[in-house]
Amino acid sequence: MSKRTVLAAAAICAAAFAPAMQAEAREIKIVGSSTVFPYTQAVAEEFAKTGGKAPTVESTGTGGGMKIFCAGVGEGHPDLTGASRAMKSSEKELCDKNGVNDVTEVLLGYDGLSIANSRKGTKFSVTKAQVYQALAAKVPVDGKLVDNPYKKWSDIDKALPDQDIIAYGPPPTSGTRDAFVELVFHHVCKKSKEGYWAEIAKDKKAQKKAIKADCTAMRTDGPFIEAGENDNLIVQRLDADPKAVGIFGYSFLFENQDKLQALQIGGTEPSMDTIASGEYGISRPLFIYIKNAHRKVIDGMDAFIKEYVSSKAMGDGGYLSERGLVVLPADKLKEVQDSALNAKKMAAVN
């Protein structure tokens, strides 16, 4: 990069922040995943206790957060975004297009996607295939892919409860929704050993196309209900309706164990141990993304990042693990801390 290009970039960044420099310094602004939100909120509270200016933390969903985060550099744009999946290539392209081309990716730890119901309801176990049959828009019946006909859990398997399928879950903008579809629907459609999906698998190119087209949508005929980005509302609805189940991150189950119980997936319940070991089959990584151009301009941003990645927050026994985060191994945590503190630019996204 030429000296002229560097100076031009610096001038653009300074101009973008000029209004903020003239006015009172604004607080750190953070958007993103509803799953990451409680962890970021906990760090924000701890940061404020130690004398920092409390950041503004908004739960927008992973996809919504990425759009806002990647919209530009400057006082009017957020400084960090939380994500319950890795940044997509299309989101990286949007960031680059809008001059957000120096970003650090921070792996926070891991989370299990919980399917749970009220403790007043029936506790039962399901397989990934049964969850797919209950909630996918299209499922195989007699060798053909058809609109989902199942109304009750017992329609899928007589060993399951004889009650209506009612599931509250996240909207399409949510990283939780993306992860759920990938880890449940796509997994089942790829691994099926018989019937429609097994036939499709004989042609890998056709399989990939078919999974994207026909193994991604949630049903829209009633049993699946979009409940927005506020997972606490799902918890309230489950408490009011013992026959319903909800889909959300493990942290919300962890925080509401007095009200909720997890459905076993393939005989395994989500826990710190089963998520960390991989025994629980619906788990995913959690991230924050940092806009490095803002670090030296937004007051307290470096100090906030230092608090976020500290061992007392993200480490074994740290206050984020007390809220349900499955923490990283010590060597990986050290790598993540070095990357965050040194503003390491993220690699290209596949």
Secondary structure, DSSP 8 states (H G I E B T S, - for coil): --HHHHHHHHHHHHHHHHHHHHS-----EEEE-TTTHHHHHHHHHHHHHTT----EE----HHHHHHHHTT-SSTTS-SEEEESS---HHHHHHHHHTT---EEEEEEEEEEEEEEEETTS---EE-HHHHHHHHBSEEEETTEEEE----BHHHH-TTS-SSB--EEE--TT-HHHHHHIIIIIIHHHHH--SHHHHHHTTSHHHHHHHHHHHSS-B--SSSEEE--S-HHHHHHHHHH-TT-EEEEEHHHHHHTTTTEEE-EETTB---HHHHHHT-SSSEEEEEEEEEGGGTTTSTTHHHHHHHHTSHHHHSTT-TTGGGT-B---HHHHHHHHHHHHTT-------
